[in-house]
Amino acid sequence: MQADRPTPMPASDRVIQRNRRGSSALTAAAASLSVEQGSEGGAELAEDALRPQSAKAQTRSDSELIEQFVQERCPSGHTEQNYRASLRRLGWFCDWIGLQSVRQLQRHQWAQYRAYLRDPPADHIMAHRSLSYGAPGWRPFRGRLSESSAKQSEVIAKVFFGWMADPAVGAIAHSPVASIRTHAVRRSATESGVHRFLPGPVWPYIDQALLQWPAETLYQQRSRARAQWVVALAVRTGLRASEISSARFGDLQPSSAYPGKYNLHVTRKGGVVSALPVLPEVVRAYRTYLDTYELKGYELSTLPMVLPVRIGKASDSIQPTSRNYIWRIVKDVMQSAADLAMEAGDEFAQARLQQASTHWLRHTFATDLFDSGADVLSVRDLLDHASISTTSRYLHRPEERLRADLERLSRDSSAP
């Protein structure tokens, strides 16, 4: 990998700040072409180059346009992060091929951008995956993107170009990639490895990993209790990592319609708050988790549902655990469980557990709920999906279940 750039500012942001100079160069080039050609066609080309950007648009940098785009188009923090990551890759690509602005990208360069997403240069990949944006050594890639992630970056870039071409924005005259199709990644529902959920046989390894978590000191005891609580909350509610991060103690409230039952008031995508029914075992698990803390004197309703291991003396000083750290907690648990599966020679469980993440627990919740006989509409509502087609991607049917369901149609009682 090449040495870090002398300035900590990523290349994409340097490119973005050079936007005015790039816009002026385009305008000058178009005007020059019109004078040289002296023809009606040349005049039209010059006029078209001048038309796309309003006076206000000319004064906005790429970074300002991206910020406006993200604020207008992203309903949640997680979506916002994905959009920013994709557009930073676009900025680095444009810098890499010598463009001064993302607005200079041409249609014929789209194929090169698609290849870049799938095989980025070595110096565009971080040496350490945990680096935060803006840190020395940060790069737009943690490694090669999966096909689905590359497709997602393509779609986000296309949406961004379409947004810039909107007359209300006026940043470009038209999108250079508007008519280029981005085909969705399709995989067989029965393809091996597609299922992103954790079947019953792997859970003893998870339980054992949590039981073996060090618990000699108070810090370790709280760390283990937090890991147990995060896994239980995720797999028994189907919450997204961002929803777990933002949940507060006061969000867990008794149901007004069902005495003795509880609802968790969750802030969903788009800022919508919904009352999610929770199982009694979730409430018990939460109380067990809180028992590891001395919370007398705190304003409980304002406390994060997932507490830091070390907490301050004032309620308002306790910050929620970030979405990324929620993800990290689950990954640590799953890796410990995968190590146990490896020691037992269980390659299937080891492979599943090494891949598992917070979102896998969400898939597992949906599959377990559906397999228990729940209506697909209930699963959709509990997952906060806009459509059943989205929910269907969360319902995983292993081969044994598919065969069992299919054999209900068999009329041959002697069939093997």
Secondary structure, 3 states (H helix, E strand, C coil): CCCCCCCCCCHHHHHHHCHHHHHHHHHHHHHHHHHHHCCHHHHHHHHHHHCCCCHHHHCCCHHHHHHHHHHHHCCCHHHHHHHHHHHHHHHHHHHHCCCCCHHHCCHHHHHHHHHHHHCCCHHHECCCCCCCCCCCCCCCECCCCCHHHHHHHHHHHHHHHHHHCCCCCCCCCCCCCCCCCCCCCCCCCCCCCCCCCCCHHHHHHHHHHHHCCCCCCHHHHHHHHHHHHHHHHHHHHCCCHHHHHHCEHHHEEECCCCCCCEEEEEECHHHCEEEEEECHHHHHHHHHHHCCCCCCCCCHHHCECCCCCCCCCCHHHCCCCCHHHHHHHHHHHHHHHHHHHHHCCCHHHHHHHHHCCHHHHHHHHHHHHHHCCCCHHHHHHHHCCCCHHHHHCCCCCCHHHHHHHHHHHCCCCCCC
